[in-house]
């Protein structure tokens, strides 16, 4: 982007409202030819259906236009083919000024176009998964679910096309362990879902797509956990839903849209072996009341259909990863080494049996690699009202042993009761010295910076981090530690 990047919701709204929709040049040219021929032969729109449906931004624009001109009608238009018949050939012709064509046949695509095609293909994969789940659930809304799931990513497509560097930065942050919502807020100044809802209202997008972002129709985090818990046993059918609101949410096919989107994004970013995927499978298993293996099998089957029908050329389809991604690459890919945070995330994600000492050891190693300003570090284990050091770096070990870490301490009491983090230095640190464990002030200097953090790593165990330096900790150091703490945290699902 040549000009200064937007940095707030309103700025992004203004930015996107002025952008044209990327459409394959061949599809646009073919559509113009088809319209001309149809006008000459007085034919119908039937011959254009395949062309319209094969380009997502073309179909999306036509769908929005149809809903705009039928705004006061009770039933909304949910499929692009129905939309095309509503606005007619003259209506479609008026939309041509909203498109910017791109050449899909050029093998050397610019990075932003590759990323755009990648995201579109991921959306098609999500839409196919949602559709298959809906079909197997004997739903009559499978076509609506397909288009809703596909088009809910429309703003993401535009962001990858027009704001490629920023979206790349967000992806890197997520891979390194940062939550997607935090990454989006720090880079864009707003959440993409929030931006999508506002843009969909501006575009007159159908309510079904907007509803797929609202907690009125989609379970929140706590409700998703409750649904997932009912499918806790792999070889058994999920339990029955008893709570009224959960029953309503489970009967809303938009839950397939949400879960399929999360599955496709996570599999695209981290692979099919991502630790997060089973959670969404379990939610769907409860909704469909099927065994977990069946839900996964349906998702894999849907991804193979997407690979066949919607291969956009931006990336290797997810279905290929179910075998071996290198089988479909002519040149052997040399993988870049993972960052320390990404390595920690991968290690923890792939092993559910790490005990507190292993997690602490991994955390210490990552701290040493990512927080260069750290001069001294102690990692404590807190369990059954007892706190003891289990790893340390930089201190004299005899000095550490001599400190009464279990002495009454308001600071450690807070750290051992809930997940927390704080950065102390100067007067603030001096004021808190009396609240630290007895005699621990002997390892703190007047120029010290101290970061304290804690998190639960099992049902009854906490880890407390003590990082100290005589230089200073910066914001990046503090942020990296919080990511490390988050990665080793015990999440009860």
C-alpha positions as CSV (number, residue, x, y, z in Angstrom):
1,X,0.0,0.0,0.0
2,X,1.5,3.3,-1.1
3,X,-0.3,5.5,1.3
4,X,-0.4,5.3,5.1
5,X,-2.2,2.2,6.2
6,X,-5.5,2.6,8.0
7,X,-5.3,2.0,11.7
8,X,-8.9,2.0,13.0
9,X,-12.3,0.6,12.2
10,X,-13.6,3.8,10.5
11,X,-10.4,4.2,8.5
12,X,-10.6,0.6,7.2
13,X,-14.3,1.1,6.3
14,X,-13.4,4.2,4.3
15,X,-10.5,2.3,2.7
16,X,-12.5,-0.7,1.6
17,X,-15.6,1.2,0.5
18,X,-13.5,2.7,-2.3
19,X,-12.0,-0.6,-3.5
20,X,-13.1,-2.6,-6.5
21,X,-13.7,-6.3,-6.4
22,X,-11.0,-8.6,-8.0
23,X,-12.5,-10.8,-10.7
24,X,-10.8,-13.1,-13.1
25,X,-10.4,-11.3,-16.4
26,X,-11.5,-14.4,-18.4
27,X,-14.7,-14.7,-16.3
28,X,-15.5,-11.0,-16.8
29,X,-14.8,-11.1,-20.5
30,X,-16.9,-14.3,-20.9
31,X,-19.8,-12.7,-19.0
32,X,-19.8,-9.6,-21.2
33,X,-19.8,-11.8,-24.3
34,X,-22.6,-14.0,-22.9
35,X,-24.7,-10.9,-22.1
36,X,-24.2,-9.5,-25.6
37,X,-25.2,-12.9,-27.2
38,X,-28.2,-13.2,-24.9
39,X,-29.4,-9.7,-25.9
40,X,-29.2,-10.7,-29.5
41,X,-30.9,-14.0,-29.2
42,X,-33.3,-13.1,-26.4
43,X,-32.0,-16.1,-24.5
44,X,-32.1,-16.6,-20.7
45,X,-29.5,-16.4,-18.0
46,X,-29.1,-20.1,-17.8
47,X,-26.0,-20.2,-19.9
48,X,-24.3,-17.7,-17.5
49,X,-24.9,-19.6,-14.3
50,X,-21.6,-21.6,-14.4
51,X,-19.6,-18.5,-15.2
52,X,-21.2,-16.5,-12.4
53,X,-20.9,-19.2,-9.8
54,X,-17.2,-19.9,-10.7
55,X,-15.9,-16.5,-9.6
56,X,-16.6,-15.7,-5.9
57,X,-16.3,-11.9,-6.1
58,X,-18.5,-11.8,-9.2
59,X,-21.1,-13.9,-7.5
60,X,-20.9,-12.0,-4.3
61,X,-21.4,-8.6,-6.0
62,X,-24.5,-9.9,-7.9
63,X,-25.9,-11.3,-4.7
64,X,-25.5,-8.0,-2.8
65,X,-27.1,-6.0,-5.7
66,X,-30.1,-8.3,-5.7
67,X,-30.6,-7.8,-2.0
68,X,-30.2,-4.1,-2.4
69,X,-33.0,-3.8,-5.0
70,X,-35.3,-6.1,-3.0
71,X,-34.5,-4.5,0.4
72,X,-38.1,-4.2,1.5
73,X,-39.1,-7.8,0.7
74,X,-39.6,-10.2,3.5
75,X,-37.4,-13.0,2.2
76,X,-33.8,-12.4,1.2
77,X,-31.9,-13.8,-1.7
78,X,-29.2,-16.2,-0.6
79,X,-27.7,-17.7,-3.7
80,X,-26.0,-15.9,-6.6
81,X,-27.9,-17.7,-9.3
82,X,-31.2,-16.6,-7.8
83,X,-29.7,-13.1,-7.5
84,X,-28.7,-13.0,-11.2
85,X,-32.2,-13.8,-12.3
86,X,-33.6,-11.1,-10.0
87,X,-31.4,-8.2,-11.3
88,X,-31.3,-9.4,-14.9
89,X,-28.7,-8.7,-17.6
90,X,-29.0,-4.9,-17.4
91,X,-28.4,-5.1,-13.7
92,X,-25.4,-7.2,-14.1
93,X,-24.0,-4.9,-16.8
94,X,-24.2,-1.9,-14.4
95,X,-22.0,-3.8,-12.0
96,X,-19.0,-4.0,-14.3
97,X,-17.6,-0.7,-13.0
98,X,-17.2,-2.3,-9.6
99,X,-14.7,-4.9,-10.8
100,X,-10.9,-5.0,-11.3
101,X,-9.8,-7.8,-13.5
102,X,-6.8,-10.0,-12.8
103,X,-5.1,-12.5,-15.1
104,X,-5.4,-16.0,-13.6
105,X,-3.3,-17.7,-16.4
106,X,-0.1,-15.8,-15.6
107,X,2.1,-18.3,-13.7
108,X,4.1,-15.6,-11.9
109,X,1.4,-14.1,-9.8
110,X,2.4,-11.1,-7.5
111,X,2.4,-12.1,-3.8
112,X,-0.8,-10.2,-3.0
113,X,-2.7,-12.1,-5.7
114,X,-1.3,-15.5,-4.6
115,X,-2.4,-14.7,-1.1
116,X,-5.9,-13.6,-2.3
117,X,-6.3,-16.9,-4.2
118,X,-5.0,-18.8,-1.2
119,X,-7.7,-17.2,1.0
120,X,-10.4,-17.8,-1.5
121,X,-9.5,-21.4,-1.8
122,X,-9.5,-21.8,2.0
123,X,-13.0,-20.3,2.0
124,X,-14.2,-22.7,-0.6
125,X,-12.8,-25.6,1.5
126,X,-14.6,-24.2,4.6
127,X,-17.8,-23.9,2.5
128,X,-17.5,-27.5,1.3
129,X,-17.0,-28.8,4.8
130,X,-20.0,-26.9,6.1
131,X,-22.1,-28.1,3.2
132,X,-21.2,-31.7,3.7
133,X,-21.9,-31.5,7.5
134,X,-25.3,-30.0,6.7
135,X,-26.1,-32.7,4.2
136,X,-25.1,-35.5,6.6
137,X,-27.2,-33.8,9.2
138,X,-30.2,-34.1,6.9
139,X,-30.5,-30.3,6.5
140,X,-32.4,-28.7,3.7
141,X,-30.2,-25.6,3.8
142,X,-27.0,-27.0,2.4
143,X,-26.8,-24.6,-0.5
144,X,-27.5,-21.6,1.6
145,X,-24.8,-22.8,4.1
146,X,-22.3,-23.2,1.3
147,X,-22.7,-19.7,0.0
148,X,-22.9,-18.2,3.5
149,X,-19.7,-19.9,4.6
150,X,-17.9,-18.8,1.4
151,X,-19.0,-15.2,1.4
152,X,-18.4,-14.5,5.1
153,X,-14.7,-14.3,4.2
154,X,-15.2,-11.6,1.5
155,X,-13.5,-8.9,3.6
156,X,-10.6,-11.1,4.2
157,X,-10.2,-11.6,0.5
158,X,-10.1,-7.9,-0.1
159,X,-7.6,-7.4,2.8
160,X,-5.3,-10.0,1.3
161,X,-5.6,-8.3,-2.1
162,X,-5.2,-4.7,-1.0
163,X,-3.4,-5.0,2.4
164,X,-1.1,-7.9,1.8
165,X,1.8,-6.8,4.0
166,X,-0.4,-6.3,7.0
167,X,-2.3,-9.6,6.6
168,X,1.1,-11.3,6.3
169,X,2.1,-9.7,9.6
170,X,-1.1,-11.0,11.3
171,X,-0.5,-14.5,10.0
172,X,3.1,-14.5,11.3
173,X,1.9,-13.4,14.8
174,X,-0.7,-16.2,14.9
175,X,1.9,-18.8,13.9
176,X,4.1,-17.5,16.7
177,X,1.4,-18.2,19.2
178,X,-0.5,-14.9,19.4
179,X,-4.3,-15.1,19.4
180,X,-5.9,-14.0,16.1
181,X,-8.0,-11.4,17.7
182,X,-5.0,-9.8,19.4
183,X,-3.0,-10.0,16.2
184,X,-5.7,-8.3,14.2
185,X,-6.2,-5.6,16.8
186,X,-2.5,-4.8,17.1
187,X,-1.9,-4.6,13.3
188,X,-5.2,-3.3,11.9
189,X,-6.6,-1.5,14.9
190,X,-9.8,-3.5,14.7
191,X,-11.1,-7.0,14.4
192,X,-11.7,-8.4,10.9
193,X,-15.1,-9.9,11.9
194,X,-16.3,-6.5,13.2
195,X,-15.1,-4.9,10.0
196,X,-16.8,-7.6,7.9
197,X,-20.2,-7.0,9.6
198,X,-20.0,-3.3,8.9
199,X,-19.0,-3.8,5.3
200,X,-21.7,-6.4,4.8
201,X,-24.3,-3.9,6.0
202,X,-22.8,-1.3,3.6
203,X,-23.0,-3.8,0.7
204,X,-26.5,-4.9,1.5
205,X,-25.3,-8.5,2.1
206,X,-27.9,-11.0,3.1
207,X,-28.7,-11.3,6.8
208,X,-27.5,-14.9,6.9
209,X,-23.9,-13.9,6.3
210,X,-24.1,-11.2,9.0
211,X,-25.8,-13.5,11.4
212,X,-22.9,-15.9,11.2
213,X,-20.8,-13.4,13.2
214,X,-23.3,-12.7,15.9
215,X,-23.4,-14.5,19.3
216,X,-27.2,-14.5,19.0
217,X,-26.8,-17.2,16.4
218,X,-23.4,-18.6,17.1
219,X,-22.3,-20.1,20.5
220,X,-19.8,-18.1,22.5
221,X,-16.6,-19.6,23.8
222,X,-18.2,-21.0,27.0
223,X,-21.1,-22.5,25.0
224,X,-18.7,-24.1,22.5
225,X,-16.9,-25.7,25.4
226,X,-20.1,-27.1,26.8
227,X,-21.1,-28.5,23.4
228,X,-17.6,-30.0,22.9
229,X,-17.6,-31.6,26.4
230,X,-20.7,-33.7,25.4
231,X,-18.5,-35.4,22.8
232,X,-15.6,-36.1,25.1
233,X,-15.3,-39.8,24.4
234,X,-14.0,-40.7,21.0
235,X,-15.8,-44.1,20.6
236,X,-19.2,-43.1,22.1
237,X,-22.0,-41.0,20.8
238,X,-22.2,-37.5,22.2
239,X,-24.5,-36.8,25.1
240,X,-27.8,-35.1,24.7
241,X,-28.1,-31.3,24.8
242,X,-30.3,-30.3,27.7
243,X,-29.9,-26.6,28.0
244,X,-32.5,-24.6,26.0
245,X,-30.2,-22.0,24.4
246,X,-27.6,-24.7,23.4
247,X,-30.4,-26.6,21.8
248,X,-31.5,-23.6,19.8
249,X,-27.9,-22.9,18.7
250,X,-27.3,-26.5,17.8
251,X,-30.4,-26.5,15.6
252,X,-29.1,-23.4,13.7
253,X,-27.2,-24.5,10.6
254,X,-24.9,-21.5,11.0
255,X,-23.0,-23.4,13.6
256,X,-21.6,-25.5,10.7
257,X,-20.5,-22.3,9.0
258,X,-18.6,-21.1,12.0
259,X,-16.9,-24.4,12.8
260,X,-16.0,-25.2,9.2
261,X,-14.4,-21.8,8.8
262,X,-12.3,-22.3,11.9
263,X,-11.3,-25.8,10.8
264,X,-10.3,-24.7,7.3
265,X,-8.3,-21.7,8.6
266,X,-6.5,-23.7,11.3
267,X,-5.7,-26.6,8.9
268,X,-4.4,-24.2,6.3
269,X,-2.2,-22.4,8.8
270,X,-1.0,-25.2,11.1
271,X,-1.9,-28.4,9.2
272,X,-4.5,-31.2,9.8
273,X,-2.6,-32.3,12.9
274,X,-3.3,-29.0,14.7
275,X,-4.3,-29.5,18.3
276,X,-7.2,-27.1,18.0
277,X,-9.1,-29.0,15.3
278,X,-10.6,-31.7,17.6
279,X,-12.3,-29.1,19.6
280,X,-14.4,-27.9,16.6
281,X,-14.9,-31.5,15.5
282,X,-16.4,-32.3,18.9
283,X,-18.7,-29.3,18.8
284,X,-20.0,-30.6,15.4
285,X,-20.2,-34.1,16.7
286,X,-22.5,-33.0,19.4
287,X,-24.7,-31.0,17.0
288,X,-24.9,-33.9,14.6
289,X,-25.0,-36.5,17.3
290,X,-22.4,-38.6,15.5
291,X,-19.1,-40.1,16.6
292,X,-16.0,-37.9,16.3
293,X,-14.4,-40.1,13.6
294,X,-17.4,-39.7,11.3
295,X,-17.3,-35.9,11.6
296,X,-13.6,-35.8,10.8
297,X,-14.2,-38.2,7.9
298,X,-16.9,-36.0,6.5
299,X,-14.6,-32.9,6.7
300,X,-11.8,-34.8,4.9
301,X,-14.2,-35.9,2.2
302,X,-15.4,-32.4,1.7
303,X,-11.9,-31.1,1.4
304,X,-11.3,-33.6,-1.5
305,X,-14.3,-32.2,-3.3
306,X,-13.1,-28.7,-2.8
307,X,-9.7,-29.7,-4.2
308,X,-11.4,-31.0,-7.3
309,X,-13.9,-28.2,-7.9
310,X,-12.3,-25.1,-6.5
311,X,-8.5,-25.3,-7.0
312,X,-7.7,-21.6,-7.3
313,X,-4.0,-22.1,-7.8
314,X,-3.0,-20.0,-4.8
315,X,-1.8,-23.0,-2.6
316,X,-1.8,-26.7,-2.4
317,X,-5.3,-27.8,-1.5
318,X,-5.9,-29.1,2.0
319,X,-6.9,-32.5,0.7
320,X,-3.4,-33.1,-0.6
321,X,-2.0,-32.6,2.9
322,X,-3.9,-35.6,4.0
323,X,-1.4,-37.6,2.0
324,X,2.0,-35.9,1.7
325,X,2.2,-32.3,0.5
326,X,5.6,-32.9,-1.0
327,X,4.1,-35.4,-3.4
328,X,2.4,-32.5,-5.2
329,X,5.4,-30.2,-5.4
330,X,7.8,-30.5,-8.2
331,X,10.7,-29.0,-6.3
332,X,11.5,-30.1,-2.8
333,X,10.7,-27.4,-0.4
334,X,13.3,-26.4,2.2
335,X,11.4,-25.5,5.3
336,X,12.5,-22.4,7.2
337,X,13.4,-23.1,10.8
338,X,10.6,-22.3,13.2
339,X,10.9,-19.4,15.6
340,X,11.4,-20.2,19.3
341,X,7.7,-19.3,20.0
342,X,6.4,-21.4,17.1
343,X,8.6,-24.3,18.2
344,X,7.2,-24.1,21.7
345,X,3.6,-23.9,20.3
346,X,4.2,-27.0,18.1
347,X,5.8,-29.0,20.9
348,X,3.0,-28.3,23.3
349,X,0.3,-28.8,20.7
350,X,1.6,-32.2,19.7
351,X,2.0,-33.6,23.2
352,X,-0.9,-33.6,25.7
353,X,1.2,-35.5,28.3
354,X,3.8,-32.9,29.2
355,X,4.2,-32.6,32.9
356,X,4.9,-29.4,34.8
357,X,8.7,-29.8,34.8
358,X,8.8,-30.4,31.0
359,X,6.6,-27.4,30.4
360,X,8.8,-25.3,32.7
361,X,12.0,-26.5,31.0
362,X,10.6,-25.7,27.5
363,X,9.4,-22.3,28.8
364,X,12.9,-21.5,30.2
365,X,14.6,-22.4,26.9
366,X,12.2,-20.2,25.0
367,X,12.7,-17.3,27.4
368,X,16.4,-17.5,27.0
369,X,16.0,-17.4,23.2
370,X,13.3,-14.7,23.0
371,X,14.1,-12.3,25.9
372,X,17.7,-11.4,25.5
373,X,17.5,-8.7,28.2
374,X,16.8,-11.3,30.8
375,X,19.8,-11.8,33.1
376,X,18.2,-13.9,35.9
377,X,15.2,-16.2,35.9
378,X,13.5,-18.5,38.4
379,X,10.6,-20.7,37.5
380,X,8.5,-21.9,40.5
381,X,6.0,-24.7,40.9
382,X,3.0,-24.0,43.1
383,X,0.9,-26.9,44.3
384,X,-1.1,-27.5,47.5
385,X,-0.2,-24.2,49.0
386,X,3.5,-24.8,48.6
387,X,5.9,-22.8,46.3
388,X,9.3,-24.1,45.3
389,X,11.9,-23.2,42.6
390,X,12.3,-25.9,39.9
391,X,14.5,-24.1,37.4
392,X,16.7,-21.0,37.6
393,X,19.2,-19.2,35.4
394,X,21.8,-16.6,36.3
395,X,21.5,-16.7,40.1
396,X,23.7,-18.3,42.7
397,X,21.9,-21.6,43.5
398,X,22.8,-21.4,47.2
399,X,21.3,-18.0,47.5
400,X,18.1,-19.2,45.9
401,X,17.9,-22.1,48.3
402,X,18.3,-19.8,51.3
403,X,15.3,-17.6,50.5
404,X,12.0,-18.5,52.2
405,X,9.8,-18.8,49.2
406,X,6.9,-20.2,51.2
407,X,6.9,-17.2,53.6
408,X,3.7,-15.2,53.5
409,X,3.6,-12.9,50.4
410,X,0.8,-10.9,49.0
411,X,2.4,-10.9,45.6
412,X,2.9,-14.7,45.4
413,X,-0.5,-15.3,46.9
414,X,-2.0,-13.4,43.9
415,X,0.3,-15.1,41.4
416,X,-0.7,-18.5,42.8
417,X,-4.4,-17.9,42.7
418,X,-4.9,-16.9,39.1
419,X,-3.2,-16.3,35.8
420,X,-1.5,-12.9,35.8
421,X,1.5,-10.9,34.7
422,X,3.2,-7.6,35.8
423,X,6.3,-5.6,35.0
424,X,7.8,-3.9,38.0
425,X,10.6,-1.3,38.2
426,X,11.6,1.9,39.9
427,X,9.3,3.2,42.7
428,X,6.6,0.6,41.9
429,X,9.1,-2.2,42.5
430,X,10.4,-0.6,45.7
431,X,6.9,-0.3,47.1
432,X,6.3,-4.0,46.5
433,X,9.5,-5.4,47.9
434,X,7.9,-5.8,51.3
435,X,5.2,-8.0,49.8
436,X,7.6,-10.4,48.1
437,X,8.7,-13.6,49.9
438,X,10.9,-12.9,52.9
439,X,14.6,-12.2,52.1
440,X,14.0,-12.4,48.4
441,X,14.9,-8.7,48.1
442,X,18.6,-9.8,48.4
443,X,18.5,-10.8,44.7
444,X,17.0,-7.5,43.6
445,X,19.0,-4.4,42.8
446,X,17.9,-0.8,42.9
447,X,18.1,-0.7,39.2
448,X,16.3,-4.0,38.7
449,X,13.4,-4.6,36.3
450,X,11.3,-7.5,37.5
451,X,8.6,-9.3,35.5
452,X,6.3,-11.7,37.4
453,X,3.8,-14.0,35.7
454,X,1.9,-17.1,36.5
455,X,-0.5,-19.6,34.9
456,X,-2.1,-23.0,35.6
457,X,-0.4,-25.9,33.8
458,X,-2.7,-28.6,35.2
459,X,-5.8,-28.8,37.3
460,X,-3.9,-28.4,40.6
461,X,-0.6,-26.9,39.6
462,X,0.6,-23.4,38.8
463,X,3.9,-22.1,37.3
464,X,5.3,-18.8,38.5
465,X,7.9,-16.9,36.5
466,X,10.4,-14.5,38.0
467,X,12.5,-12.7,35.4
468,X,14.9,-10.0,36.5
469,X,17.5,-7.8,34.8
470,X,19.7,-4.9,35.8
471,X,19.3,-3.4,32.3
472,X,15.6,-3.0,31.5
473,X,12.8,-5.0,29.9
474,X,11.1,-3.5,26.9
475,X,7.5,-4.0,25.7
476,X,8.6,-6.8,23.4
477,X,10.2,-8.8,26.2
478,X,7.0,-8.5,28.3
479,X,4.9,-9.5,25.3
480,X,7.0,-12.5,24.5
481,X,6.8,-13.7,28.1
482,X,3.0,-13.4,28.0
483,X,2.9,-15.5,24.8
484,X,5.1,-18.2,26.4
485,X,2.8,-18.2,29.5
486,X,-0.2,-18.6,27.3
487,X,1.3,-21.4,25.2
488,X,2.0,-23.6,28.3
489,X,-1.3,-22.8,30.0
490,X,-3.7,-25.5,30.9
491,X,-6.9,-25.0,29.0
492,X,-9.9,-27.0,30.2
493,X,-12.1,-27.8,27.2
